[in-house]
Amino acid sequence: MTPPVAPRRDLGQHFLADENIVGVAARMAELGPEDVVLEVGPGLGVLTAVLVERAAYVHAVEIDRGLEPALRERLGVSDRLNVVFADALRYPLDELDPAPTKLVSNLPYNVATPLIAESLDGLPSVTLWCVMVQREVADRLFARPATKEYGAVSVLVQLTAERIGFHPVSRTVFRPPPNVDSALVAFRRTRGWGAELGPLKRVVQGTFAHRRKTAANSLSLAGFDRGAAEAALAAAGLPAGVRAERIAPEQFERLAEHLQ
């Protein structure tokens, strides 16, 4: 038997240890026998085992190769499982074969936001996300304008998907328990993206980079021409002194179009 694995602080590891919450995640993910699932951060494989049981195929991407013995012991060998030891933010996830149709993960806190943002257009085959994240991140994904939670990822996710599920998660389901609350959030793709998301991301992220400054100032600091930014804001029907948190997702899209 593999000896107990000590979580690595440098990777922010908190292993999922509750079978009940795994069942909740599986239901929220609407897993079916035709699904190809991408799991980032399988840890000790508690969720992975259920994914392999219910889906057609699972790609599990884990940065910590030290977890390989524990994962192999729990999961064994399956022709429906591909375990990759790599940094998911650097690995070419779009080259996974078969292409994933769902992203179902207990996401490591330090990669959750960038991974979700990059998957929106970087993984066009993904039609549904069901992720366990820090509660603050979960609230941010579908935050409304003019709230402190509203940010760049809120805009990008809301222009891409609709939320279909939300479930608060107790700290006690993890080993060791984290110092923050978590939540499961599920959302379904409503829109595919092509090359146009790249410029939109630049506008959204540039505008939010300096939240206390006006959108025109923020865009200027992000490398956009100040005059062009002011003209684009006016063309999008936004006041000259507007700040990022007051701009709704669809207004950001119009702003980006006028800045092209």
Secondary structure, DSSP 4 states (H G I P E B T S, - for coil): -PPPPPPPGGGT--EE--HHHHHHHHHHTT--TT-EEEEE--TTSHHHHHHHHHSSEEEEEES-GGGHHHHHHHH---TTEEEEES-TTTS-GGG-SSPPSEEEEE--TTTHHHHHHHHHHH-TT--EEEEEEEHHHHHHHTPPTTSTT--HHHHHHHTTEEEEEEEEE-GGGEESPPSS-EEEEEEEE-----TTHHHHHHHHHHHHTTTTS-HHHHHHHTT--HHHHHHHHHHTT--TT--GGGS-HHHHHHHHHHH-
